[in-house]
């Protein structure tokens, strides 16, 4: 069997595809999984090291304005669709699973023309253009949030096995040793994605001396292209540990008691799955999808939120410092968070895809 997972451009599309591919091969190692990406974005950085084959097609962003790019769009999209069709036909593809992004729209159009079954997975609280297109061609739609695409089934976000199987308390000691953090005392985790978040970094750097003085250690992923801040050590046991990037997020979640982070769909899904009390600082882009991603957690007291505009060192000290030394409140937030966690989405989506072992067969009962 040959499954193509179409995802490209951002980590939020690529990681769910990779996690699903791994889940497919854990069920049946003989299945060939190909990631269909594009010639731009993070595709060439994140996919080759995963062990899965990457096939690229030209990226064709949907035009947002009536300009020259809009005039060129039909021709460019046709080229990308032809490239996808050539690959699908020559490599006997059985099913296409799309996750949104630049590669998905051409993949959906190509699969439809070849009568190849399509599964759409929408990770965000607002469906993107590519997945809205794909959902017109199939009834097989998986969702991370309810009611985003009519008729879709909520299964959650496909997570890595390290996250879906994580027991934070069991790994706590080893995780703190890994990051050279104190074995006891509160630890605050800060991360803003692989590129970091300048607004978050600046506020945390300013607040760090006060947090350290209050006995709160800090594990801070500043982003791979950002300079590591130089924060003087405190007189007490608390420490500041800046890193460019944290590859093993399961260790970071286990070492920390609370986190400050953006509200991308993958981050929110991981936070919920592992029961991590958090403060979300939504990235002010698009039409507010990051804020909506975290809304359910906020409404049920599982997390707190601050706008990017109002987030600063004073907010951190005023809102986080007292919370960090209140184990009962942290535990209450953690319990509330876990109610929203979906840990089995990757396995469920894998079974869904494996049911299409030929173009003539349909899915297993949903």
Order of alpha helices (4+ residues) and beta strands (2+ residues): beta-alpha-beta-alpha-beta-alpha-beta-alpha-beta-alpha-beta-beta-alpha-alpha-beta-alpha-beta-beta-alpha-beta-alpha-beta-alpha-alpha-beta-alpha-alpha-alpha-alpha
